[in-house]
Amino acid sequence: MSTDSRTPAADSDLQRALDAVGDPVRRSILRQLADADPWTIACGQFDLPVAKSTLTHHFRSLVDAGLLEQRDEGNRRMNRLVRDEFDRRFPGLLDLVLDQ
């Protein structure tokens, strides 16, 4: 019998979070959001050396990992770092990433 108390879903969530923060473009997005007030940066305002379609993929990965929330305001998609909830699920992980 296994003594591991983690559920497969929890392992999957952790892997998704690690994959999300493991990419340098996504870490740059997280750092920019951490330095800004919530809902003040639109997707098109990030200064990143990637194509728009690639950037959409990065945003989706961050949303799926529970790090980012997005909402539409007119023709812009605004972003917010979901720090408190992510920190509850994975204490210290986001701080470690942002300090790099």
N, C-alpha and C positions, 0 to 999 in steps of 0.2 A: 504494500500500500504506500502511496506517495505521501510524503509529509509536506509537500509544497502547497502553501495555502493560496497561491495565486490561481486565478481562473484563466482559462484560455483567452477569454475576452480581455482580461487585464494585461496578459502578455501581448496580445495584439495591439492594444492601446499604447503600451510602452514602446513597442517596435515602431508604430506609426509616429509617435512623438520623436523618437530618436532619428528616424528617417527624415522627419521634417526639419529638425535643428541641425542635421548633419550636412546640409547643403550650404555653401557660402553665400549664394544669392538669397536664400531664405533667411540666413542669419543677418544679412544686411537689412532686409525688410524688417525683421524683428527689432534690430537696433534703432532704426529710424522711427518705428512706431513707439518704442519705449521712451524715446526722447520727445515725443509729441503728445499733445493733448488728444484724448479720444475723439474719434470722428473728424479729425482735421486734415487727414491726408487721403487724397483720392488715389486710385490705382495708377493713374497716369502721371502722378507727381513724383514717383520714385525714380531716382537717378541710377538706373541699372543698365549694364551692357548686354541686355538680352532682348530678343524679339517679343512683340506683344503677346503672341500665342504662347511663348515660353513663360512669360511672366504670369499669364493666366494659369498655367499649370502650377507654378510656384504658389500662387495665392490659394488655389484649390487644395494643395497639400497642407498648407498652414491651417486652413479652415477645417479640413478633415481631421487634423491632429488636435483640434480644439484650442489652437493658439490665436486664431484670428476670427473676428466677426466682421461681416460686411453688410452694408445697407446701401440702397440706391437713393440718391438725392438728385432729382432731375436727371441729367445725362451723365452724372458721375457716380462711381461706386466708392463709397467711403469705407475706411478701415479702422478697426479698433483692436488693440492687443487685449486678449482675454486672460490677463495675468493672474488674477485671484483664483479663478477656477482651475487654471492649469497648475498653479503652485500647490493647490490642495491635492491634486491628483499625483503630481510629480514634484515633491518639495525640493527646492534648490536647483533643479535642472535648468530652468530659464535664467536664473542668476548666473549660473556657470557659463551658459552660452553668451549672455550679454556682456560678461566681464572679459571675454576673449578678445 
